[in-house]
Amino acid sequence: MKNNYLLAFLSSIILLLAWPPIPYSSPLLLVAFVPLLVAIENIMRGSYTNKGRKIFGVAFLSTFIWNTGSIYWVYNAMNAYLPGYVSILIALIPFGLAPLLMATVFRLYYQLRKKKSILYSFIGLISLWLSYEFLHQWWSLSFPWMSLGNGFANFHQLVQWYELTGVFGGTVWIWVSNLLIFLMVWQKKEKVEGFSNKKLGFILATVLIVPITASLIRYNIYVEHINPSEVVVVQPNIDPYQKFGSISPAEQLETLIHLSEKVAKPNTEFFLWPETALSSPTGINEEDFRSHPIYDRVASFLDQYKNGNVLSGIESHLIYDEPKTGTARQWGNIGYMDNFNAAVLIDRSSKVQFYHKSKLVPGVEQMPFGETLSFLKPVFAHFGGTTGGYGKQEEPSVFYAQSGIGAAPVICYESIWGNYVADYVTKGAQFIAIVTNDGWWGNTSGKDQHLQYAKLRAIENRRWVARSANTGISGFINQRGDIVQKTEWWQPDARLQEINLNEELTFYTKNGDLFVYLGFAGSLLALFFISVPKRKKSNLL
């Protein structure tokens, strides 16, 4: 078994090297699983006992090292303000949960191989992996950071076809390439030819060359329709752990305004301020916001810009007479309060638009699985969350300026969901506005990965991305996924950019994650075959 564990370790190292933010390394993903697949095949064909457990073990080892090495910054953030043992325990959830699901996929693949031929089993493996990635996007412990298709964010020139498939298309591409190479390697290793190596080589060349060539052509000939709008993004660089300690809300607001004024022009249309940029120790009631001093100061600032709009993150709440939502909590004798991590659009009219973040961070912003994990509420409260969880809205909503421009107010973590961001675009968003605060993680690769993933949203929807980070990296990404401007880490800054608005919808925007539906169908068939009693000995190759 020692050699099999070494092969699994080799796969994890290749996956780590291929993952963002290492530039131009993503093609390694197309071969990264081959050593692990060889290890699994060795176990299947060997004289081992408990083969299923051993396959699960080598798969978990490989994916755990890759997963943990890529998102180590989760622990870095927690360790800043939690005791060491508590940080480790909580970090084990994102570190270990995805590898457990990935290893389960390989375990089911082994079960399928005992019933069906290798080609059917390959289809089952890809389908089961797609289903795992979808599950990890939509259940209460969602954390789709490590979806395979995200790996091409560091070499976006190769995946311009995400405008057709989204990141799940990248996942399929990676698996098809790995499985073809594995077959060729295994046949050469065992000196057998169950499938013609010439045919396999031709199919592999087609699988690699056609998407890459088509993507590079699309990248080089893509021309944006000229529909300009001037946008300012601001990075105030306020320490998120000392937000109400070292600087008052009024001073924070003046910092945002001062940085905005340094680069703005009279015809600037949008000022983008980061997540929770507008806040108050006493809270901001959305129903009374127009009478709040913050609103008055922002409105006064906009008097200089006749077409100006401020799109900002805001910490807000609503008060109800009765608990209208599952997240509303008793608030003294007043009633029930719902807290929101929200975005707001303020213009020179009397209208104020709010959006409540929907994709909430498990543990920090919402309690996963409701009351089942309620015993962890005090721990999560120490990490910037609320013991009751934030309120949210179920669907995205678009902010519309008086001029009719539609902006997608995407808050932090939400930018990881391709299908969710596409929903903004189908509802009229002409550009994507990401407001975030990546300072919780410190100067780690987390902030770089978060920025690079936004490139994929630009390609999928062919929309400019304007990104305002409190402490992280702010900047602009064009419709091809190129980072046109960006700020430096831990430096207060503001950038002005003329972007092109777009109203056309891509195939992906209109149709969503079609590969997921195919994956579901394949997974159901795979589980059916696994459950059916074995009738005859299957042909492993």
C-alpha positions as CSV (number, residue, x, y, z in Angstrom):
1,M,0.0,0.0,0.0
2,K,2.9,2.3,0.5
3,N,3.3,3.0,-3.2
4,N,-0.4,3.7,-3.5
5,Y,-0.2,6.3,-0.8
6,L,2.8,7.9,-2.5
7,L,0.8,8.1,-5.8
8,A,-2.1,9.7,-3.9
9,F,0.3,12.2,-2.4
10,L,1.7,13.0,-5.9
11,S,-1.8,13.8,-7.1
12,S,-2.3,16.2,-4.2
13,I,0.9,18.0,-5.0
14,I,0.0,18.4,-8.6
15,L,-3.5,19.7,-7.7
16,L,-1.9,22.2,-5.3
17,L,0.5,23.5,-7.9
18,A,-2.4,23.8,-10.4
19,W,-4.7,25.7,-8.2
20,P,-5.0,29.5,-8.1
21,P,-3.4,31.9,-7.4
22,I,-0.3,30.2,-9.0
23,P,-0.3,31.8,-12.5
24,Y,-0.8,29.8,-15.7
25,S,-0.5,26.5,-13.9
26,S,-4.1,25.3,-14.4
27,P,-3.3,22.9,-17.3
28,L,-1.8,20.6,-14.7
29,L,-5.4,19.9,-13.6
30,L,-5.8,17.9,-16.9
31,V,-3.3,15.3,-15.5
32,A,-3.5,15.8,-11.8
33,F,-5.8,12.8,-10.9
34,V,-3.9,10.3,-13.0
35,P,-1.5,9.1,-10.1
36,L,-4.5,8.8,-7.8
37,L,-6.5,6.8,-10.4
38,V,-3.5,4.5,-10.8
39,A,-3.4,3.9,-7.0
40,I,-7.1,3.1,-7.0
41,E,-6.7,0.7,-9.9
42,N,-3.8,-1.0,-8.1
43,I,-6.0,-1.6,-5.1
44,M,-8.9,-2.8,-7.2
45,R,-6.7,-5.4,-8.9
46,G,-4.6,-6.3,-6.0
47,S,-5.0,-9.0,-3.4
48,Y,-6.0,-6.6,-0.6
49,T,-8.7,-7.0,1.9
50,N,-11.3,-4.2,2.6
51,K,-10.6,-2.7,-0.8
52,G,-13.4,-0.2,-0.5
53,R,-12.0,1.3,2.7
54,K,-8.5,1.5,1.3
55,I,-9.7,3.3,-1.8
56,F,-11.6,5.7,0.4
57,G,-8.5,6.2,2.5
58,V,-6.1,7.0,-0.4
59,A,-8.7,9.3,-2.0
60,F,-9.3,11.1,1.3
61,L,-5.6,11.6,1.8
62,S,-5.0,13.1,-1.6
63,T,-8.0,15.4,-1.6
64,F,-7.5,16.5,2.0
65,I,-3.9,17.6,1.3
66,W,-5.1,19.5,-1.8
67,N,-8.1,21.0,-0.2
68,T,-6.4,22.0,3.1
69,G,-3.3,23.4,1.3
70,S,-5.5,25.5,-1.0
71,I,-7.8,27.0,1.7
72,Y,-5.4,27.1,4.7
73,W,-6.3,30.7,5.2
74,V,-9.6,29.6,6.7
75,Y,-7.7,28.6,9.8
76,N,-5.6,31.8,9.6
77,A,-8.7,33.9,9.9
78,M,-10.2,31.9,12.8
79,N,-7.0,31.7,14.7
80,A,-6.8,35.5,15.0
81,Y,-9.5,35.7,17.6
82,L,-10.3,32.2,18.7
83,P,-8.4,29.9,21.0
84,G,-6.1,27.6,19.0
85,Y,-8.0,24.3,19.6
86,V,-11.3,25.9,18.8
87,S,-9.8,27.3,15.5
88,I,-8.6,23.9,14.5
89,L,-11.9,22.2,15.3
90,I,-13.9,24.7,13.3
91,A,-11.4,24.7,10.4
92,L,-11.7,21.0,10.2
93,I,-15.2,21.4,8.8
94,P,-14.2,23.1,5.5
95,F,-10.8,21.3,5.5
96,G,-12.4,17.8,5.9
97,L,-15.9,18.0,4.6
98,A,-15.2,18.3,0.9
99,P,-12.5,15.6,1.0
100,L,-15.0,13.3,2.7
101,L,-17.5,13.9,-0.1
102,M,-14.8,13.5,-2.8
103,A,-13.5,10.2,-1.2
104,T,-17.1,9.0,-1.2
105,V,-17.3,9.6,-4.9
106,F,-14.3,7.3,-5.4
107,R,-15.7,4.7,-3.1
108,L,-18.9,4.6,-5.2
109,Y,-16.8,4.5,-8.3
110,Y,-15.2,1.3,-7.0
111,Q,-18.6,-0.2,-6.2
112,L,-19.7,0.6,-9.8
113,R,-16.6,-1.0,-11.3
114,K,-17.6,-4.3,-9.7
115,K,-20.9,-4.2,-11.6
116,K,-20.2,-2.4,-14.9
117,S,-17.5,-2.0,-17.5
118,I,-14.7,0.6,-17.1
119,L,-16.3,3.0,-19.6
120,Y,-19.7,3.0,-17.8
121,S,-17.8,3.4,-14.6
122,F,-16.0,6.4,-15.9
123,I,-19.3,8.0,-16.9
124,G,-20.5,7.2,-13.4
125,L,-17.4,8.8,-11.8
126,I,-17.8,12.0,-13.7
127,S,-21.6,12.1,-12.9
128,L,-21.1,11.5,-9.2
129,W,-18.4,14.2,-9.0
130,L,-20.7,16.7,-10.7
131,S,-23.4,15.8,-8.2
132,Y,-21.0,16.3,-5.3
133,E,-20.0,19.7,-6.6
134,F,-23.6,20.7,-7.0
135,L,-24.5,19.4,-3.5
136,H,-21.6,21.4,-2.0
137,Q,-23.1,24.6,-3.6
138,W,-26.6,24.3,-2.3
139,W,-26.9,22.5,1.1
140,S,-26.5,24.2,4.5
141,L,-22.8,23.6,4.6
142,S,-22.2,25.0,1.1
143,F,-18.6,25.8,0.3
144,P,-18.0,25.6,-3.5
145,W,-14.6,27.2,-3.3
146,M,-12.9,24.0,-4.6
147,S,-15.1,23.1,-7.5
148,L,-12.7,21.8,-10.1
149,G,-13.8,24.3,-12.8
150,N,-12.7,27.2,-10.6
151,G,-9.1,26.0,-11.1
152,F,-8.9,27.7,-14.5
153,A,-9.3,31.1,-13.0
154,N,-5.5,31.5,-13.1
155,F,-5.5,30.9,-16.9
156,H,-8.8,32.2,-18.1
157,Q,-7.7,32.5,-21.7
158,L,-8.2,28.7,-22.0
159,V,-11.8,28.7,-20.8
160,Q,-13.6,31.4,-22.8
161,W,-16.2,28.7,-23.5
162,Y,-17.4,29.0,-20.0
163,E,-19.9,31.4,-21.6
164,L,-21.5,28.2,-22.8
165,T,-21.0,25.7,-19.9
166,G,-20.0,27.6,-16.8
167,V,-17.5,26.1,-14.4
168,F,-19.1,22.6,-14.5
169,G,-18.0,22.4,-18.1
170,G,-14.4,22.8,-16.8
171,T,-15.0,20.0,-14.3
172,V,-16.1,17.7,-17.1
173,W,-13.1,18.7,-19.2
174,I,-10.7,18.0,-16.4
175,W,-12.1,14.5,-15.7
176,V,-12.4,13.4,-19.3
177,S,-8.7,14.4,-19.9
178,N,-7.6,12.6,-16.7
179,L,-9.5,9.4,-17.5
180,L,-8.2,9.2,-21.0
181,I,-4.6,9.7,-19.9
182,F,-5.0,7.2,-17.1
183,L,-6.2,4.6,-19.6
184,M,-3.2,5.1,-21.8
185,V,-0.8,5.1,-18.8
186,W,-2.4,2.0,-17.3
187,Q,-2.4,0.0,-20.6
188,K,1.3,0.9,-21.2
189,K,2.1,-0.1,-17.6
190,E,0.4,-3.4,-17.8
191,K,1.3,-4.0,-21.4
192,V,-2.3,-4.5,-22.5
193,E,-4.4,-2.8,-25.1
194,G,-8.1,-3.2,-24.2
195,F,-8.6,0.0,-26.2
196,S,-6.5,1.2,-29.1
197,N,-3.9,3.6,-27.9
198,K,-3.9,5.3,-31.2
199,K,-7.7,5.9,-30.9
200,L,-7.3,7.0,-27.3
201,G,-4.5,9.4,-28.3
202,F,-6.6,10.9,-31.1
203,I,-9.5,11.4,-28.8
204,L,-7.3,12.9,-26.1
205,A,-5.7,15.3,-28.7
206,T,-9.2,16.3,-29.8
207,V,-10.4,16.8,-26.2
208,L,-7.4,19.1,-25.4
209,I,-6.8,20.9,-28.7
210,V,-10.3,21.8,-29.7
211,P,-11.5,23.6,-26.5
212,I,-8.1,25.4,-26.1
213,T,-8.0,26.5,-29.7
214,A,-11.6,27.6,-29.8
215,S,-11.0,29.5,-26.5
216,L,-7.9,31.3,-27.7
217,I,-9.6,32.3,-30.9
218,R,-12.7,33.6,-29.0
219,Y,-10.4,35.4,-26.6
220,N,-8.5,37.2,-29.3
221,I,-11.5,38.1,-31.6
222,Y,-14.0,39.1,-28.8
223,V,-14.9,42.7,-29.1
224,E,-17.0,44.5,-26.5
225,H,-20.0,46.6,-27.7
226,I,-19.2,50.2,-26.8
227,N,-21.6,51.4,-24.1
228,P,-19.5,53.3,-21.6
229,S,-20.2,54.1,-18.0
230,E,-17.7,55.5,-15.5
231,V,-17.4,53.6,-12.2
232,V,-15.2,54.2,-9.1
233,V,-14.3,51.4,-6.7
234,V,-13.0,52.3,-3.3
235,Q,-10.8,50.4,-0.9
236,P,-10.8,52.2,2.5
237,N,-8.6,49.6,4.2
238,I,-10.3,49.5,7.6
239,D,-9.3,46.7,9.9
240,P,-12.4,44.5,10.1
241,Y,-11.5,43.3,13.6
242,Q,-11.3,46.9,15.0
243,K,-14.1,48.5,13.0
244,F,-15.8,50.3,15.9
245,G,-12.6,50.6,18.0
246,S,-10.0,52.5,16.1
247,I,-12.3,54.6,13.8
248,S,-15.9,55.8,14.2
249,P,-18.6,55.2,11.6
250,A,-18.5,58.9,10.7
251,E,-14.8,58.8,10.1
252,Q,-15.2,55.7,8.0
253,L,-17.8,57.5,5.9
254,E,-15.5,60.5,5.4
255,T,-12.7,58.2,4.4
256,L,-14.9,56.6,1.7
257,I,-16.0,60.0,0.4
258,H,-12.5,61.4,0.4
259,L,-11.1,58.5,-1.6
260,S,-14.0,58.7,-4.0
261,E,-13.5,62.4,-4.6
262,K,-9.8,61.9,-5.4
263,V,-10.5,60.1,-8.7
264,A,-14.1,60.9,-9.6
265,K,-15.2,63.0,-12.6
266,P,-18.3,65.0,-12.9
267,N,-20.0,62.4,-15.1
268,T,-19.1,59.4,-12.8
269,E,-22.2,57.2,-12.5
270,F,-21.4,54.6,-9.9
271,F,-19.3,54.8,-6.7
272,L,-18.8,51.3,-5.3
273,W,-18.0,51.0,-1.6
274,P,-17.2,47.6,0.1
275,E,-19.2,45.1,2.2
276,T,-20.6,46.6,5.4
277,A,-19.0,50.0,4.6
278,L,-22.1,51.8,6.0
279,S,-22.8,50.8,9.6
280,S,-23.6,52.2,13.0
281,P,-23.1,50.8,16.5
282,T,-26.8,51.6,17.1
283,G,-27.8,49.9,13.9
284,I,-29.5,51.2,10.7
285,N,-33.2,50.6,10.3
286,E,-33.9,50.3,6.6
287,E,-37.4,51.8,7.0
288,D,-35.9,54.9,8.6
289,F,-32.7,55.1,6.6
290,R,-33.6,58.3,4.7
291,S,-33.7,60.2,8.0
292,H,-30.3,58.7,9.1
293,P,-27.2,61.0,9.2
294,I,-25.4,58.6,7.0
295,Y,-28.0,59.0,4.2
296,D,-27.8,62.8,4.5
297,R,-24.0,62.8,4.2
298,V,-24.0,60.4,1.2
299,A,-26.8,62.5,-0.5
300,S,-24.7,65.6,0.1
301,F,-21.7,64.0,-1.5
302,L,-23.7,63.0,-4.6
303,D,-24.8,66.6,-5.2
304,Q,-21.5,67.0,-7.1
305,Y,-22.4,64.3,-9.5
306,K,-25.6,64.7,-11.4
307,N,-25.7,61.1,-12.6
308,G,-24.0,59.6,-9.5
309,N,-25.1,56.6,-7.5
310,V,-23.5,55.1,-4.4
311,L,-23.7,51.3,-4.3
312,S,-22.4,50.2,-0.9
313,G,-22.4,47.4,1.5
314,I,-24.4,48.1,4.6
315,E,-25.2,46.5,8.0
316,S,-29.0,47.0,8.4
317,H,-32.0,45.6,10.1
318,L,-35.8,45.5,10.0
319,I,-38.1,45.5,13.0
320,Y,-41.4,43.5,12.9
321,D,-44.4,43.2,15.2
322,E,-44.2,39.5,14.9
323,P,-41.5,37.0,13.8
324,K,-42.1,37.1,10.1
325,T,-38.9,35.1,9.3
326,G,-37.0,32.3,10.8
327,T,-34.1,34.6,11.5
328,A,-36.0,37.3,13.3
329,R,-35.2,37.5,17.0
330,Q,-37.0,39.1,20.0
331,W,-35.8,42.7,20.4
332,G,-36.7,43.9,23.9
333,N,-40.3,45.1,24.1
334,I,-40.2,46.6,20.6
335,G,-40.8,43.5,18.6
336,Y,-38.6,41.3,16.4
337,M,-35.5,42.3,14.6
338,D,-33.9,40.8,11.4
339,N,-30.3,41.7,10.8
340,F,-28.9,41.8,7.3
341,N,-25.5,41.8,5.6
342,A,-26.9,44.0,2.8
343,A,-26.2,46.3,-0.1
344,V,-27.9,49.6,-0.8
345,L,-28.2,52.0,-3.8
346,I,-28.4,55.6,-3.0
347,D,-28.9,58.2,-5.7
348,R,-30.2,61.8,-5.9
349,S,-33.8,60.7,-5.9
350,S,-36.0,59.9,-2.9
351,K,-35.8,56.1,-3.7
352,V,-33.5,53.8,-1.7
353,Q,-32.9,50.2,-2.9
354,F,-31.8,47.4,-0.6
355,Y,-30.6,43.9,-1.4
356,H,-30.1,41.3,1.4
357,K,-27.3,38.9,1.0
358,S,-28.6,35.4,0.1
359,K,-25.5,33.1,0.1
360,L,-24.6,33.3,3.7
361,V,-21.3,31.9,5.1
362,P,-22.2,28.8,7.2
363,G,-21.5,29.3,10.8
364,V,-20.4,32.9,10.5
365,E,-23.6,34.3,9.0
366,Q,-26.1,31.5,9.3
367,M,-26.4,28.4,11.5
368,P,-26.2,25.4,9.3
369,F,-29.0,22.8,9.8
370,G,-30.9,25.0,12.1
371,E,-31.2,23.8,15.7
372,T,-29.1,20.7,15.1
373,L,-25.9,22.6,15.6
374,S,-27.3,25.2,17.9
375,F,-24.7,24.3,20.6
376,L,-22.1,26.0,18.4
377,K,-23.9,29.4,18.3
378,P,-21.7,31.0,21.1
379,V,-18.5,29.9,19.2
380,F,-19.7,31.3,15.9
381,A,-20.8,34.6,17.6
382,H,-17.1,35.2,18.5
383,F,-16.2,35.0,14.8
384,G,-18.2,38.0,13.7
385,G,-21.5,36.1,13.2
386,T,-24.8,36.4,14.9
387,T,-26.2,33.8,17.3
388,G,-29.5,33.9,15.4
389,G,-28.0,34.3,11.9
390,Y,-28.6,37.0,9.4
391,G,-31.8,37.4,7.4
392,K,-31.7,36.9,3.7
393,Q,-33.7,37.0,0.5
394,E,-34.2,34.0,-1.7
395,E,-33.5,35.5,-5.1
396,P,-31.1,38.1,-6.4
397,S,-32.4,41.6,-7.2
398,V,-30.9,44.2,-9.5
399,F,-30.2,47.8,-8.6
400,Y,-31.4,50.3,-11.2
401,A,-30.0,53.8,-11.5
402,Q,-32.2,56.7,-12.5
403,S,-30.5,56.4,-16.0
404,G,-31.8,52.9,-16.3
405,I,-28.4,51.1,-15.8
406,G,-28.8,47.8,-14.0
407,A,-26.1,46.7,-11.6
408,A,-25.8,43.3,-9.9
409,P,-25.1,43.8,-6.1
410,V,-23.1,40.7,-5.4
411,I,-21.9,40.5,-1.8
412,C,-18.6,38.7,-1.0
413,Y,-19.1,34.9,-0.9
414,E,-22.0,35.1,-3.5
415,S,-19.5,35.7,-6.3
416,I,-18.5,32.0,-6.1
417,W,-21.9,30.9,-7.4
418,G,-22.0,31.1,-11.2
419,N,-25.7,30.3,-11.6
420,Y,-26.7,32.8,-8.9
421,V,-24.7,35.6,-10.5
422,A,-26.2,34.7,-13.9
423,D,-29.7,35.2,-12.3
424,Y,-28.8,38.9,-11.7
425,V,-27.9,39.2,-15.4
426,T,-31.2,37.6,-16.6
427,K,-33.0,40.2,-14.5
428,G,-31.3,43.1,-16.3
429,A,-27.8,43.6,-14.7
430,Q,-25.5,45.2,-17.2
431,F,-22.4,44.9,-15.0
432,I,-21.5,43.0,-11.9
433,A,-20.7,44.9,-8.7
434,I,-18.9,42.8,-6.1
435,V,-18.7,44.3,-2.6
436,T,-16.5,42.3,-0.2
437,N,-14.3,42.3,2.8
438,D,-11.3,39.9,2.4
439,G,-9.4,41.3,5.4
440,W,-10.6,38.5,7.7
441,W,-8.1,36.2,6.1
442,G,-5.0,38.4,6.3
443,N,-2.4,38.6,3.5
444,T,-3.0,35.0,2.3
445,S,-3.9,33.4,-1.0
446,G,-7.6,33.6,-0.1
447,K,-7.9,37.2,-1.2
448,D,-6.2,36.3,-4.5
449,Q,-8.4,33.3,-5.2
450,H,-11.5,35.4,-4.5
451,L,-10.4,38.0,-7.0
452,Q,-9.5,35.4,-9.7
453,Y,-12.8,33.5,-9.4
454,A,-14.6,36.8,-10.3
455,K,-12.9,36.5,-13.7
456,L,-15.0,33.4,-14.4
457,R,-18.2,35.3,-13.6
458,A,-17.2,38.0,-16.2
459,I,-16.6,35.3,-18.9
460,E,-19.8,33.3,-18.1
461,N,-22.0,36.4,-18.5
462,R,-19.8,38.7,-20.6
463,R,-20.2,41.4,-18.1
464,W,-17.6,43.8,-16.6
465,V,-16.9,43.2,-12.9
466,A,-16.3,46.1,-10.6
467,R,-14.9,44.9,-7.3
468,S,-14.7,47.0,-4.1
469,A,-12.9,45.3,-1.2
470,N,-12.5,46.8,2.2
471,T,-9.2,45.1,2.8
472,G,-8.3,42.8,0.0
473,I,-7.9,43.6,-3.7
474,S,-10.3,46.0,-5.5
475,G,-10.3,46.6,-9.3
476,F,-12.0,45.9,-12.6
477,I,-12.3,42.9,-14.8
478,N,-13.4,43.2,-18.5
479,Q,-15.8,40.9,-20.4
480,R,-12.9,38.6,-21.5
481,G,-11.9,38.0,-17.9
482,D,-8.8,40.3,-17.9
483,I,-8.0,42.2,-14.8
484,V,-7.7,45.7,-16.1
485,Q,-6.9,47.5,-12.8
486,K,-6.3,46.3,-9.3
487,T,-5.2,47.8,-6.0
488,E,-2.5,46.5,-3.7
489,W,-3.1,44.7,-0.4
490,W,-3.5,46.8,2.7
491,Q,-3.4,50.2,0.9
492,P,-6.2,52.7,0.9
493,D,-7.0,53.4,-2.7
494,A,-9.7,54.3,-5.2
495,R,-9.7,53.5,-9.0
496,L,-11.8,55.0,-11.8
497,Q,-12.6,53.0,-14.9
498,E,-14.8,53.4,-18.0
499,I,-16.5,50.1,-18.4
500,N,-18.8,48.9,-21.2
501,L,-22.3,47.9,-20.2
502,N,-23.7,44.8,-21.9
503,E,-27.3,43.7,-22.4
504,E,-26.8,40.6,-24.5
505,L,-27.2,37.2,-22.7
506,T,-24.8,34.3,-23.2
507,F,-25.9,30.7,-23.6
508,Y,-24.8,30.0,-20.1
509,T,-26.7,33.0,-18.7
510,K,-29.9,31.9,-20.4
511,N,-29.6,28.1,-19.8
512,G,-27.6,27.7,-16.6
513,D,-25.7,24.6,-15.5
514,L,-26.9,22.0,-18.0
515,F,-24.0,19.7,-17.1
516,V,-25.4,19.3,-13.6
517,Y,-28.7,17.8,-15.0
518,L,-26.7,15.3,-17.0
519,G,-24.6,14.6,-13.9
520,F,-27.8,13.9,-11.8
521,A,-29.1,11.5,-14.5
522,G,-25.8,9.7,-14.6
523,S,-25.6,9.5,-10.8
524,L,-29.0,8.0,-10.5
525,L,-28.1,5.4,-13.0
526,A,-24.8,4.7,-11.2
527,L,-26.6,4.3,-7.8
528,F,-29.1,2.0,-9.4
529,F,-26.5,-0.2,-10.9
530,I,-24.6,-0.3,-7.6
531,S,-27.7,-1.4,-5.8
532,V,-28.7,-4.1,-8.3
533,P,-27.3,-7.5,-7.3
534,K,-24.4,-8.6,-9.3
535,R,-25.3,-11.1,-12.1
536,K,-22.0,-11.9,-13.6
537,K,-18.3,-11.0,-13.2
538,S,-17.6,-7.6,-14.8
539,N,-14.7,-6.9,-17.1
540,L,-12.5,-4.5,-15.2
541,L,-10.9,-3.3,-18.5
